C-alpha cells in the first residue's frame, strides 16, 4: 500500500528541509545562520521573514560609499588657467 507523502505548507518555512533553506537563502541573499535567527525572531512564515529581511537589505544598500576626490596637480591647474 502506498502512503501519500505529506505536502509542505507553501507559506511556512521548514528548517528541516535543506532544499527549502537553500532556495530561501538565495532568494533573500542571507546566510543559513541569519535565516535561522530571523525565523526564531519572527516565526516560520515566509512573508514575515521577507518583511524582516527587506528593511535590513535596504539600509545596507543605501549606506553612502566614500567618494575619493583627487585634487588636480599644480601643472593641471596651470594648463586650465592658461587655456581659459
Number of C-alpha atoms within 10 A of each C-alpha: 3 4 5 6 6 6 6 10 8 9 11 14 20 17 14 8 10 11 11 12 18 13 11 19 16 11 10 14 13 14 14 16 10 13 21 15 12 17 19 11 12 14 15 18 15 17 14 16 22 14 12 15 17 11 11 10 13 10 9 9 10 8 8 7 7 6 6 6 6 6 8 9 8 9 9 11 12 11 10 10 9 8 7 5
